[in-house]
Amino acid sequence: METKSSLRLPGSIFIVLVLYGVVQARFYSSRMPWVIASHFGAGGTPNGWQTQSAFFVIEIFVVAIAALLGFVVPKTLSALPVSMINLPNKQYWLSPERRGSTLDYFRVHFAWCGCALLAFLLFVMELAFRANLTTPHQLNNPAFIAAMVVFLAFMVFWTVRLIRHFTSIAT
C-alpha cells in the first residue's frame, strides 16, 4: 500500500524525535534545579516557574499532543461519517472511490505536521533547559524567534498545500 511507504519517513522521524525527547529529559533531569523557570517574557527573562517533576510531565504531554495531532486525529477521520467532516468539495473527495486516497493524504500530511510540531516543541524545551543552567536564567530569544518563524512558515506552507489540494478537483 502506498500510504504505508509514504508514512514510513515521517513515522520514523517522529520516533527519532520521541527518542531525542527521552534522551533530552534523562540528560537534563539530574542537572535541573528543583524549581525550573518554565515561562519567559518577551525579553527572555523568566516570569513563570514549575517544579522539576511538573516540567517533565509537560514534556511528556508535548510528545502526546504531537502524536495525537500527527497520527491519531487523521486515523480517526476514517471512522467519521462524511457529514461530520468539513472539507472543500467533500462530496468529490469523500466519494467511495476517493475516500481511501483522501484519508491517506490526510494521514501523510498530518504525520509531517506532527513531526514539525514535536521538533519545534522539543527545541523550545531545549532552550528552556539551557536557560535554567545559566545565571541569571535567560532564554535565548533569537533562537526562539528563529524557531518560531521556521515553524510558522512550515505551518503556512502545510496549510496552503492542504487547501490547494482539496479546493482543486481533478477532471
C-alpha positions in Angstrom: 0.0 0.0 0.0 1.3 3.4 -0.9 0.3 5.1 2.3 2.4 2.8 4.5 5.5 3.6 2.5 4.5 7.3 2.5 4.1 7.2 6.3 7.4 5.4 6.8 9.6 8.5 6.6 7.5 10.9 8.8 6.8 8.0 11.2 10.5 7.2 11.5 11.3 10.9 12.0 8.7 11.1 14.7 10.1 8.1 16.5 13.6 9.6 16.4 12.2 12.8 17.8 10.5 11.0 20.6 13.8 9.2 21.4 15.5 12.5 21.3 13.0 13.8 23.9 13.7 10.8 26.1 17.4 11.4 25.9 16.9 15.1 26.5 14.8 14.5 29.6 17.2 12.0 31.0 20.2 14.2 30.3 18.7 17.3 31.9 16.8 15.7 34.8 19.8 15.5 37.1 21.1 18.9 36.0 18.0 21.0 36.7 17.2 22.7 39.9 14.2 21.6 41.9 12.2 24.6 40.7 12.6 25.4 37.0 12.0 28.6 35.1 9.3 27.5 32.7 7.9 30.6 31.1 9.8 33.5 29.8 8.7 37.1 28.9 9.5 39.0 25.7 13.0 39.8 26.8 13.8 36.2 27.7 13.6 36.8 31.4 11.7 34.1 33.4 8.3 35.1 34.7 6.9 31.6 35.5 8.2 28.7 37.5 7.4 25.0 37.9 8.7 22.1 39.9 11.1 19.8 38.1 8.6 17.0 38.1 5.8 19.2 36.6 8.1 20.4 33.9 9.0 16.9 32.8 5.3 15.9 32.9 4.7 18.8 30.5 7.5 17.4 28.2 5.6 14.1 28.1 2.4 15.9 27.4 4.1 17.7 24.5 5.0 14.4 22.9 1.5 13.1 23.4 -0.1 16.2 21.8 2.1 15.9 18.8 1.4 12.2 18.4 -2.3 12.9 18.8 -2.3 15.6 16.1 0.0 13.8 13.8 -1.3 10.2 13.9 -4.5 9.8 15.9 -6.6 12.6 14.5 -6.2 11.6 10.9 -6.8 8.0 11.7 -10.0 9.0 13.5 -11.3 10.7 10.3 -11.8 7.3 8.7 -14.4 6.4 11.4 -16.4 9.6 11.0 -19.4 9.8 8.7 -19.0 12.2 5.7 -21.4 14.6 7.3 -19.0 15.3 10.2 -16.0 16.1 8.0 -15.5 19.7 7.0 -13.7 19.7 3.6 -14.0 21.7 0.4 -15.7 19.7 -2.3 -16.2 16.9 0.2 -18.7 15.0 -1.9 -16.0 14.6 -4.5 -13.1 13.9 -2.2 -15.0 11.6 0.1 -16.9 9.7 -2.5 -16.5 5.9 -2.1 -13.9 5.7 -4.9 -11.8 8.5 -3.5 -12.3 8.2 0.3 -9.4 5.9 0.8 -6.8 8.0 -1.1 -8.2 11.2 0.6 -7.8 9.7 4.0 -4.3 8.5 3.1 -3.4 12.1 2.0 -4.6 13.3 5.4 -2.6 10.7 7.3 0.7 11.5 5.5 0.3 15.3 5.8 -0.8 15.2 9.4 2.2 13.0 10.2 4.5 15.6 8.8 2.7 18.3 10.8 3.1 16.2 14.0 6.9 15.9 13.2 7.2 19.6 12.8 5.2 20.4 15.9 7.3 17.9 18.0 10.6 19.2 16.6 9.6 22.8 17.5 8.4 21.9 20.9 11.5 19.9 21.8 13.7 22.7 20.6 11.8 25.1 22.9 12.2 22.7 25.7 15.9 22.6 25.0 16.1 26.4 25.1 14.3 26.3 28.5 16.7 23.7 29.9 19.7 25.7 28.8 18.2 28.9 30.2 17.9 27.1 33.6 21.6 26.2 33.5 22.6 29.9 33.3 22.8 32.5 36.0 20.8 34.6 35.7 18.2 32.5 33.9 17.8 33.8 30.3 16.1 32.3 27.3 17.9 32.6 24.0 15.3 34.8 22.4 17.0 35.0 18.9 17.0 31.2 18.7 13.4 31.0 19.9 12.2 33.6 17.4 14.1 31.9 14.6 12.5 28.6 15.5 9.0 30.2 15.7 9.5 31.8 12.3 10.5 28.5 10.8 7.7 26.6 12.4 5.1 29.2 11.4 6.5 29.2 7.8 6.1 25.4 7.7 2.5 25.7 9.0 1.6 28.3 6.4 3.1 26.1 3.7 1.4 23.0 5.1 -2.0 24.7 5.3 -1.8 26.3 1.8 -0.8 22.9 0.3 -3.7 21.2 2.1 -6.2 23.9 0.9 -4.9 23.9 -2.6 -5.1 20.1 -2.8 -8.7 20.0 -1.7 -10.0 23.0 -3.5 -9.0 21.6 -6.8 -10.9 18.9 -8.5 -9.2 16.6 -11.0 -11.3 16.3 -14.2 
